[in-house]
Amino acid sequence: MSRRKFVVYSLAASTLTLAAPLGCDGARADADEPASSASRRPLDVLARGADEEMLVLEVTAANKVVVRLPRVEVGQGVTTAAAMLVAEELDARLVDVDIPLAGARAKGNQYTGGSSSVSSLYGPARELAALARAKLVTAAARRWHLPARSLRTKDTRVFAPDGRSATFGSLSASAAGIQRPDVSSKPKPASRHRVIGRPTTRIDARDIVTGKAKYAGDLAVAGAKPTVVARPPTLGGKVVSVDDRAARAMPGVHAVVRIPGGVAVVAESFHHAFKAKDALRIKWAPGPLVSLSDAAIRSRLRAAVPRLGSPPRGSAQTQEEFEFAFVSHAPMEVLTAVADVRAHRAEIWFSSQTPMDARVSIASALGLPKAKVAVHVLRGGGSFGRRLNYDAAIEAALISKAARRPVKLMWSRGDDIRHGRMRPASHHRIRASRVRGKVVAFAHSTASVSEADKQSGASAQGGAGPAVAPAAGPLPSDRGLYDFGRVSERSGSVELAMPLGAWRSVDSGTVRTAEEIVVDEVAKALGKDPVAFRRTTLRSKAVKAVLAKVANAGKWGRAMPPGQAQGVAVHEEYGSCVACLVEIDATDPKSPRVTRVVMAADVGTAVNPRGLEAQLMGTAMDGISTILQAGLHIDRGAVREGSYADFHYARQRHAPPRFEAHIMPSRRQPGGAGELGVPAAAGAVANAYARATGSQPRRFPLNF
């Protein structure tokens, strides 16, 4: 689809059902319908829920607006944003808009990631709803024999000038037959928005806090029995032998089966399953990393960083090196999957950011045709990139097949931290070259751990394409943030047989964090204030604006007691930008506390400012965690940490007592926001700590 033409299809259905291509650029759209029935025919099946890369909207007879969403809700609020887009254009009540999650489709794009969900939905959802509203109004006008332009819509109803009204549901069947509406089907201009841009509580908030919201662990699939897996003590370890006699004899145990990642126990309850797992006597072969620990991995990474090359002749240098540890995703809801595998078909229920890839991989693992595998997508209790992979779903399918019964597999917290995906460790070497008070060259070389192609164990399964994106985050360059002259970027890697995954903000979370620390140190070398230096070297007016906002709101430069300081950082990505100002109390350098965070973001049109504020708050906690205290150690091929007790992600007591987010006004198309704040928050925390302590931290988290 071109920018200037956006086609919305009417589907053959007894109620008003429309579909639009998802992911097309609907910045300027003219809603229309294909002229010929032949062009509509292949899409008719969408009304019955079959596979197409479409966003489908249906107005039901019960006066509900249903949009089957080919994205997953993992706490980021995408269902609320989608409901707001639809409610805006339809003039429907939010409570009348349902956003169920679509199961895995056969083709198209169901990827949830890259902070792209809202921007990909913005055009299609509004186009669908605007055309639906036009058809509903036309149906009411023809029923009442009134001019369509004399009618208005509000609260999921159409109103006539004489006071008559009809629900959308009562008009849906007749609206379905309307080919050309009598009123405009164009989305509203931003000046008329009443829902988009208004801070809105999540549509699922009450369900979540009351327990009504259903996750994989809440499903009651007929006959599905609780299942856990005994896993090796080292990454990639294998079962040599197992004595399961005691476990099988225990009450409540239904089956014990071997899978590539360990030994699974299927039992009547998780209590029975965990007790039987502990009764297994397993001899393990060590994994391929048994000779490696942190020091050796760091040494390999340092050696793998490409040379920076020669600096410009006559320039002075600011050159630094940085280390970032492995980090677990550790979402609050542990990985859970329900599987019912039969001889000729399979059904799997779990939360997935990549359900189409998962479906293909599950089918391959089971030896079934893809068409015989159904993947039902459920909401997830957090992700941060963890649910891009589908390790648990493949395991559940294999266990169900071997046990010949449905199973509900749950990874323990220790399973996911010790054997799950993690952000790769990395090493960075950065050099800024200065001539007469100006940066004339900027070089950044990195090396990160990459996942070896051939890896044993279940964690080798469940990939979603490359486990980690190439190390090429945004750098200060002609397409980036700063006017830093000649820019070079090079990357290397160290291949290790360990499970890696895209972690929130992926490479930018380390690449840009390190760069923002260097920007502070260049400013110091030049005798300039960090904010003033950025103002003179930033290219983008939008980035300068968010920086000015946090500097003003956070009272940058105010006097602070000894051991306390402010720090600042900026980031630009996903068509958006953000600045973060942090205040830290490092009176005790070994126990620092972030006391205040001020963030400002320009994300284009902010569909739900309250949801965006929550996203920024979450990224602030990510920055606090990964800079100050949260990381994973590798000891002789094993992950040392195994629970929240020793994986020290920020708790409530570490949250800043003062947090404020400023959303910059804009009427341009939405950009990305979910991952945007991580690099700025992390950089600001690191810079604040350095200023408070007079130190130059180089290894993160600091407690490593």
C-alpha positions in Angstrom: 0.0 0.0 0.0 1.2 3.5 -0.8 1.2 6.4 1.6 -1.7 7.9 -0.3 -4.0 5.0 -0.6 -5.2 2.9 2.2 -7.7 0.2 1.3 -10.3 -1.0 3.9 -12.1 -4.2 3.0 -15.7 -5.1 3.8 -16.1 -8.8 4.6 -18.9 -11.1 3.9 -20.6 -11.5 7.3 -24.0 -11.1 9.0 -22.6 -8.2 11.0 -20.5 -5.2 10.1 -17.0 -6.7 9.7 -14.1 -4.8 8.2 -10.4 -5.5 7.6 -7.4 -3.4 6.9 -3.8 -4.4 6.1 -1.8 -4.1 9.3 1.6 -2.3 9.1 0.8 -0.1 6.1 1.5 3.6 6.4 -1.9 5.2 6.9 -0.6 8.7 7.5 -2.8 10.0 4.8 -5.5 7.6 3.7 -8.6 7.5 1.6 -10.8 4.6 2.8 -12.3 2.7 0.0 -13.5 -0.7 -1.0 -12.4 -2.9 -3.9 -14.8 -2.5 -6.7 -15.0 -6.2 -7.8 -16.3 -9.1 -5.8 -13.3 -11.1 -7.0 -11.0 -8.8 -5.1 -13.0 -9.3 -2.0 -13.5 -13.0 -2.1 -10.2 -14.2 -0.7 -10.7 -11.9 2.3 -14.2 -13.1 3.1 -12.7 -15.9 5.2 -11.4 -13.3 7.7 -14.9 -13.0 9.1 -14.5 -16.6 10.2 -11.1 -15.9 11.8 -8.8 -17.5 9.3 -5.3 -16.4 8.4 -4.5 -13.1 6.8 -2.2 -10.3 7.9 -5.1 -8.1 8.6 -6.6 -6.1 11.5 -10.3 -7.1 11.7 -13.0 -5.1 13.3 -16.5 -6.5 13.9 -19.5 -4.7 15.4 -21.6 -7.5 17.1 -25.3 -7.6 17.7 -24.6 -7.3 21.4 -23.2 -3.8 20.8 -19.6 -4.8 21.2 -16.8 -3.7 19.0 -14.4 -6.6 18.6 -10.9 -6.3 17.2 -8.8 -9.4 17.0 -5.3 -8.1 17.6 -2.3 -9.8 16.0 0.0 -8.5 18.8 0.5 -9.8 22.3 -0.3 -7.9 25.6 2.6 -8.4 28.0 1.9 -5.5 30.2 2.9 -2.7 27.8 -0.8 -1.6 27.4 -1.1 -2.3 23.6 -4.7 -3.5 24.0 -5.7 -0.3 25.8 -4.0 1.8 23.0 -5.8 -0.2 20.3 -9.1 0.2 22.1 -8.5 4.0 22.4 -7.8 4.3 18.6 -11.0 2.4 17.8 -13.2 4.2 20.4 -11.9 7.6 19.1 -13.0 7.1 15.5 -16.2 5.1 16.2 -17.3 7.4 19.1 -17.7 4.2 21.1 -17.3 3.8 24.9 -14.1 2.1 25.8 -16.0 -0.5 27.8 -17.7 -1.5 24.6 -14.5 -2.3 22.8 -13.0 -5.8 23.2 -9.5 -6.5 22.1 -9.0 -10.3 22.1 -5.5 -11.6 21.0 -5.4 -13.4 17.7 -3.9 -16.9 17.6 -0.9 -17.7 15.3 -1.7 -17.1 11.7 -0.3 -18.8 8.6 1.2 -15.7 7.0 1.8 -12.0 7.6 3.5 -10.4 10.6 2.5 -11.0 14.2 5.8 -9.8 15.7 5.4 -7.8 18.9 8.7 -5.9 19.5 10.9 -3.1 18.4 8.5 -0.6 20.1 6.4 -0.8 16.9 3.0 -1.9 18.0 1.2 1.4 18.4 2.8 2.9 15.3 1.8 -0.1 13.3 -1.8 0.1 14.6 -2.3 3.8 14.4 -3.4 4.0 10.7 -5.2 0.7 10.3 -7.2 0.8 13.5 -8.4 4.4 12.9 -9.3 3.7 9.2 -11.3 0.6 10.2 -13.2 2.5 12.9 -13.8 5.5 10.7 -15.3 3.5 7.9 -17.4 1.5 10.4 -18.8 4.6 11.9 -19.7 6.0 8.4 -21.6 2.8 7.5 -23.4 2.7 10.9 -24.5 6.3 10.4 -25.7 5.6 6.9 -27.6 2.5 8.1 -29.4 4.6 10.7 -30.2 7.4 8.2 -31.8 4.9 5.8 -33.7 3.3 8.6 -35.1 6.6 9.8 -35.3 8.3 6.4 -33.1 11.2 7.5 -30.1 12.9 6.0 -27.0 11.0 7.2 -25.2 14.3 7.9 -27.9 15.2 10.4 -27.0 12.3 12.7 -24.4 12.1 15.3 -22.6 9.3 17.2 -21.8 9.0 20.9 -21.3 6.2 23.4 -21.6 3.4 20.9 -25.0 4.8 19.6 -26.3 6.8 16.7 -28.6 9.8 17.6 -31.1 11.6 15.4 -32.0 15.3 15.9 -35.4 14.3 17.2 -33.9 12.3 20.1 -34.2 8.8 18.6 -31.2 6.6 19.0 -30.0 3.2 18.1 -27.1 1.1 19.3 -24.3 0.2 16.9 -25.2 -3.4 17.5 -28.8 -3.0 16.3 -27.5 -1.3 13.1 -24.6 -3.7 12.4 -26.4 -6.2 10.1 -27.8 -3.5 7.8 -24.5 -1.6 7.9 -22.8 -4.7 6.6 -24.6 -4.4 3.3 -23.8 -0.8 2.7 -21.2 -0.4 -0.1 -20.8 3.4 -0.1 -21.5 5.3 3.0 -23.3 8.7 2.7 -20.9 10.5 5.0 -17.1 10.8 5.1 -15.2 7.8 6.2 -12.0 9.7 6.8 -10.4 9.6 10.3 -10.8 12.7 12.4 -8.1 15.4 12.4 -6.1 15.5 15.6 -7.8 18.7 16.6 -11.0 16.7 17.1 -9.5 13.9 19.2 -11.2 13.3 22.5 -9.9 9.9 23.4 -6.5 9.8 21.7 -4.1 11.8 23.8 -6.2 11.7 27.0 -4.5 9.9 30.0 -6.5 6.7 30.3 -6.5 3.9 32.8 -5.8 0.5 31.3 -8.9 -1.3 30.1 -7.7 -4.5 31.8 -6.6 -2.9 35.1 -9.5 -4.1 37.2 -9.2 -7.6 35.8 -5.5 -7.7 36.6 -5.8 -6.6 40.2 -8.9 -8.7 40.9 -7.4 -11.9 39.3 -10.0 -12.0 36.5 -7.3 -11.7 33.8 -6.2 -15.1 32.6 -2.6 -16.1 32.0 -1.3 -19.5 30.9 -1.1 -20.8 34.4 -4.8 -20.0 34.9 -6.1 -22.1 32.0 -8.2 -25.1 32.8 -7.6 -27.2 29.6 -9.2 -30.6 30.0 -6.9 -33.2 31.4 -3.8 -30.9 31.4 -1.6 -31.9 34.4 1.0 -29.8 36.1 4.5 -30.4 34.8 8.1 -29.4 35.8 11.5 -30.2 34.5 14.7 -31.2 36.3 17.5 -29.3 34.5 21.3 -29.7 34.5 23.6 -27.8 36.9 25.5 -26.3 34.0 24.4 -24.6 30.9 23.9 -27.1 28.1 24.5 -30.1 30.3 23.0 -33.5 29.3 21.4 -36.4 31.0 23.7 -39.4 31.1 21.4 -41.6 33.1 18.4 -41.3 35.3 16.9 -43.4 38.1 13.2 -42.4 38.3 11.9 -45.4 40.3 11.4 -43.4 43.5 9.7 -40.5 41.7 7.3 -42.8 39.7 6.3 -44.5 43.0 5.3 -41.2 44.6 1.6 -40.4 45.0 0.2 -38.1 42.3 2.8 -38.8 39.7 1.5 -39.5 36.2 4.6 -39.7 34.0 8.4 -39.1 33.9 9.8 -38.4 30.5 13.2 -37.3 29.1 13.4 -34.3 26.8 16.5 -32.6 25.3 16.7 -30.1 28.3 16.3 -32.5 31.1 13.8 -34.8 32.7 10.1 -33.8 33.0 7.7 -34.9 35.7 3.9 -34.8 35.1 1.8 -35.0 38.2 -1.5 -34.2 39.8 -0.4 -30.9 41.2 2.7 -28.7 41.1 3.4 -29.8 44.7 3.5 -33.4 43.7 5.6 -32.6 40.6 8.3 -30.6 42.5 8.6 -33.3 45.2 8.9 -36.0 42.5 11.5 -33.9 40.6 13.6 -33.8 43.7 13.4 -37.6 44.0 15.0 -38.1 40.6 18.5 -39.5 40.6 20.2 -38.0 37.5 23.8 -38.2 36.4 24.6 -35.2 34.3 27.3 -34.6 31.7 28.7 -31.1 32.1 27.9 -28.5 29.6 30.4 -27.1 27.0 31.2 -24.0 29.2 32.2 -25.8 32.3 35.8 -24.4 32.0 34.6 -20.8 31.7 33.8 -18.2 34.3 33.3 -14.4 34.3 37.0 -13.5 34.2 37.7 -15.6 31.2 34.6 -14.4 29.3 35.5 -10.8 30.0 39.0 -11.4 28.8 37.8 -12.9 25.6 35.4 -10.0 25.0 38.2 -7.5 25.5 40.4 -9.3 23.0 37.5 -9.4 20.5 36.9 -5.6 20.4 38.1 -4.4 17.0 40.9 -1.8 17.0 39.7 1.8 16.9 42.2 2.9 14.2 44.3 6.0 14.2 42.8 9.3 15.6 43.0 12.5 13.6 46.5 14.1 13.6 46.9 16.7 16.3 43.8 15.8 18.3 43.5 15.2 22.0 41.7 12.0 23.1 39.0 11.0 25.6 39.2 7.2 25.4 37.4 4.8 27.7 36.4 1.1 28.0 33.2 -0.3 29.5 31.9 -3.7 30.5 28.3 -4.8 30.8 27.3 -8.1 32.5 24.7 -10.7 31.4 21.2 -9.7 32.6 18.1 -11.9 32.9 14.7 -10.8 31.6 13.1 -12.2 34.8 9.5 -11.2 34.0 7.2 -11.6 37.0 5.2 -14.4 35.4 7.5 -17.3 34.9 7.3 -19.2 31.5 4.2 -21.3 31.3 2.7 -23.3 28.4 -0.2 -25.7 28.1 0.1 -28.3 25.4 -2.4 -31.0 24.1 -0.6 -33.1 21.5 -2.4 -35.9 19.8 -1.3 -38.2 17.0 -2.3 -36.0 14.2 -2.8 -32.5 15.7 -1.6 -30.2 18.5 -2.9 -27.2 20.5 -0.6 -25.0 22.5 -1.5 -22.1 24.8 1.1 -19.6 25.9 2.2 -15.9 25.7 4.3 -15.2 22.6 5.7 -12.2 20.8 6.4 -14.4 17.8 3.5 -16.9 17.5 3.9 -17.6 13.8 7.6 -18.6 14.2 6.7 -20.6 17.3 4.0 -22.5 15.4 6.5 -23.5 12.7 9.1 -24.6 15.2 6.6 -26.6 17.3 5.3 -28.3 14.2 8.9 -29.2 13.2 9.7 -30.5 16.7 6.6 -32.7 16.7 6.9 -33.9 13.1 3.5 -32.5 12.2 2.3 -30.3 9.4 2.1 -26.6 10.4 -1.6 -26.6 9.5 -2.2 -29.2 12.2 -0.7 -27.0 15.0 -2.8 -24.4 16.7 -1.1 -21.7 18.8 -3.4 -19.7 21.1 -1.8 -16.5 22.2 -2.4 -15.4 25.8 -1.5 -12.3 27.7 1.9 -12.4 29.5 2.9 -11.1 32.9 5.9 -9.1 31.6 8.4 -10.0 28.9 11.1 -7.4 28.1 12.0 -9.5 25.1 11.8 -12.9 26.9 8.7 -14.0 25.1 10.3 -13.5 21.7 11.5 -17.0 22.3 9.3 -20.0 23.0 11.4 -22.5 24.8 8.7 -23.5 27.2 6.1 -24.1 24.4 8.4 -26.5 22.5 9.2 -28.4 25.8 5.5 -28.6 26.7 4.7 -30.0 23.2 7.4 -32.6 23.4 6.4 -33.6 27.0 2.7 -33.9 26.0 3.6 -36.1 23.0 5.9 -38.4 25.1 3.4 -38.6 28.0 0.4 -39.0 25.7 -1.6 -36.5 27.6 -2.2 -32.7 27.9 0.3 -30.9 30.2 0.7 -27.6 31.9 4.4 -26.9 32.0 5.8 -24.2 34.4 9.4 -23.1 34.5 10.5 -22.2 38.0 12.1 -18.9 38.7 15.4 -20.7 39.0 14.8 -22.4 35.6 14.4 -19.1 33.8 17.3 -17.3 35.5 19.8 -20.3 35.2 18.7 -21.8 31.9 16.7 -19.0 30.2 17.6 -16.3 27.8 19.7 -13.3 28.9 21.1 -10.1 27.6 24.6 -10.8 26.4 27.6 -9.5 28.2 29.6 -6.9 26.2 32.8 -4.8 26.1 33.0 -1.3 24.6 36.0 0.8 23.6 35.1 4.4 22.8 37.4 7.3 21.7 36.4 10.9 21.2 39.0 13.1 19.4 39.0 16.8 20.1 40.6 19.7 18.3 40.2 23.3 19.6 37.3 22.5 21.9 35.3 20.5 19.3 34.9 16.7 18.8 36.1 16.0 15.3 36.0 12.2 15.4 34.1 9.6 17.4 34.9 5.9 17.3 33.1 3.1 19.1 34.1 -0.6 18.9 32.2 -3.3 20.7 32.3 -7.0 21.3 29.4 -9.0 22.7 28.7 -12.6 23.4 26.8 -14.3 20.6 25.0 -17.6 20.7 26.9 -20.5 19.1 25.0 -22.0 16.2 25.1 -25.5 17.6 24.0 -25.7 21.2 22.7 -28.7 23.2 19.7 -28.7 25.5 16.2 -27.3 25.3 17.4 -23.7 25.5 18.8 -24.1 22.0 15.2 -24.3 20.9 12.7 -21.6 20.8 14.7 -19.1 18.8 13.0 -16.2 17.0 15.4 -15.6 14.2 18.7 -14.3 15.5 18.8 -14.4 19.2 20.3 -10.9 19.4 20.4 -8.1 16.9 23.8 -7.2 15.5 25.7 -4.8 17.7 24.9 -1.6 15.8 22.9 0.7 18.0 22.4 4.3 17.3 25.7 6.2 17.3 26.4 9.9 17.2 26.7 10.3 13.4 25.1 12.1 10.5 22.0 10.0 11.1 22.2 10.2 14.9 22.5 12.5 17.8 25.6 14.6 17.9 27.7 16.8 15.6 30.9 14.8 16.3 32.6 14.8 12.9 33.9 11.6 11.5 32.2 8.6 13.1 33.3 5.0 13.0 31.7 1.9 14.5 33.0 -1.6 14.5 31.8 -4.8 16.2 33.2 -8.2 17.1 31.8 -11.2 19.0 32.6 -14.1 21.1 30.6 -17.2 20.3 29.5 -19.2 23.3 27.0 -22.1 23.7 24.6 -20.2 26.0 21.0 -19.0 25.7 20.8 -15.4 24.7 17.9 -13.2 23.8 16.9 -9.7 22.9 16.6 -7.7 26.1 14.6 -4.5 26.4 16.3 -1.8 24.2 18.6 -4.6 22.8 22.0 -3.1 21.8 21.1 0.5 22.6 20.8 -0.3 26.3 24.6 -0.7 26.4 25.9 1.1 23.3 24.1 4.3 24.0 24.6 4.1 27.7 28.4 3.9 27.3 28.3 6.8 24.8 26.4 9.1 27.1 29.0 8.5 29.8 31.7 9.5 27.4 29.8 12.6 26.4 29.8 13.7 30.0 33.5 13.0 30.2 34.2 14.9 27.0 32.3 17.9 28.5 34.4 17.6 31.6 37.6 17.5 29.6 36.5 20.7 27.8 35.5 22.4 31.0 31.9 22.6 30.0 28.6 21.8 31.8 27.2 18.4 30.5 23.8 19.9 29.6 25.3 23.0 28.0 27.7 20.9 26.0 24.9 18.7 24.7 22.9 21.7 23.7 25.7 22.9 21.5 26.4 19.5 19.9 23.0 17.9 19.5 21.6 17.9 15.9 17.9 17.4 16.5 15.7 20.2 17.7 13.4 17.6 19.3 16.2 16.1 21.3 17.3 19.6 22.4 13.7 20.3 23.5 13.4 17.2 25.7 16.8 18.0 27.2 15.7 21.5 27.9 12.5 20.2 29.5 14.2 17.9 32.0 16.9 20.5 32.8 14.3 23.1 33.6 11.9 20.7 35.4 14.7 19.0 37.3 16.4 22.3 38.2 19.7 21.2 36.6 22.7 22.6 38.4 21.1 23.2 41.7 23.4 22.9 44.8 23.4 19.5 46.4 25.0 18.1 49.6 28.3 16.2 49.4 27.8 12.7 48.0 24.8 13.7 46.0 24.6 14.8 42.4 22.6 15.0 39.3 23.2 13.2 36.0 21.6 13.5 32.6 21.5 11.6 29.3 19.5 11.6 26.0 18.5 9.0 23.4 16.8 9.0 20.0 15.3 5.9 18.4 12.1 4.5 16.9 11.2 7.9 15.6 11.1 9.2 19.1 13.5 10.9 21.6 13.8 11.1 25.3 15.9 12.8 28.0 16.4 11.8 31.6 17.7 13.7 34.6 18.5 11.7 37.7 19.4 12.7 41.3 21.4 10.2 43.3 22.4 9.9 46.9 25.8 8.1 46.9 26.9 9.2 50.4 27.6 5.5 50.8 29.1 4.6 47.4 28.4 0.9 48.0 24.7 1.6 48.6 23.6 4.4 46.3 19.9 5.4 46.0 18.3 7.2 43.2 16.1 9.8 44.8 14.6 11.6 41.8 14.0 10.9 38.1 12.7 13.4 35.6 12.0 12.3 32.1 10.7 14.0 29.0 9.8 12.2 25.8 8.7 13.2 22.3 7.0 10.2 20.7 4.8 12.0 18.2 1.2 11.5 19.0 1.0 9.9 22.5 -2.1 7.8 22.2 -2.3 7.1 26.0 0.0 9.5 28.0 -0.7 7.6 31.2 0.5 4.4 29.5 3.6 6.2 28.2 4.4 7.5 31.7 4.2 3.9 33.0 6.6 2.8 30.2 9.0 5.6 31.1 8.8 4.7 34.8 9.6 1.1 33.9 12.7 2.1 31.9 13.9 4.2 34.8 13.8 1.1 37.0 15.7 -0.8 34.3 18.4 1.9 34.2 18.6 1.9 38.0 18.8 -1.9 38.1 21.4 -2.6 35.3 23.7 0.2 36.3 23.7 -0.2 40.1 22.9 -3.8 41.0 21.4 -6.3 38.6 23.4 -8.8 36.6 24.3 -12.5 36.2 27.6 -14.2 37.1 28.9 -17.2 35.2 30.8 -19.7 37.5 32.3 -22.7 35.7 29.6 -22.9 33.1 26.7 -22.2 35.4 24.7 -19.1 36.2 25.3 -18.3 39.8 22.0 -16.5 40.5 18.8 -18.4 40.7 16.0 -16.2 42.2 15.1 -12.7 43.0 17.0 -13.2 46.2 20.3 -13.0 44.4 19.4 -11.5 41.1 19.1 -8.0 42.5 16.7 -6.3 40.3 15.4 -3.0 41.8 12.7 -3.5 44.4 10.1 -0.9 45.6 12.6 0.4 48.1 15.0 1.2 45.3 12.4 3.2 43.4 13.0 7.0 43.3 10.6 8.7 45.8 10.1 11.4 43.2 9.3 10.6 39.5 7.9 12.8 36.9 7.4 12.3 33.2 6.8 15.1 30.7 5.1 14.2 27.4 6.0 16.7 24.6 3.0 17.8 22.5 2.9 16.6 19.0 0.5 15.8 16.1 2.8 13.7 14.0 2.4 10.0 13.7 3.3 7.9 16.8 6.8 6.7 17.2 8.0 3.9 19.4 8.1 4.3 23.2 8.3 0.9 25.1 12.1 0.6 25.0 13.0 4.2 24.3 13.9 5.3 27.9 16.3 2.5 28.9 19.6 4.0 27.5 18.8 7.5 28.7 17.9 6.3 32.2 20.9 4.0 32.4 23.2 6.8 31.2 21.8 9.3 33.6 22.2 7.0 36.6 25.8 6.3 35.7 26.6 9.9 35.2 24.9 11.0 38.4 26.9 8.3 40.3 30.2 9.4 38.7 29.5 13.1 39.7 28.4 12.2 43.2 31.5 10.0 44.0 34.1 11.6 41.8 34.7 8.2 40.3 34.7 6.8 36.7 32.6 3.6 36.8 33.5 1.3 34.0 31.9 -2.1 34.9 28.2 -2.5 35.2 26.4 -3.2 37.3 28.5 -1.4 39.9 28.2 -4.1 42.5 30.2 -6.5 40.2 
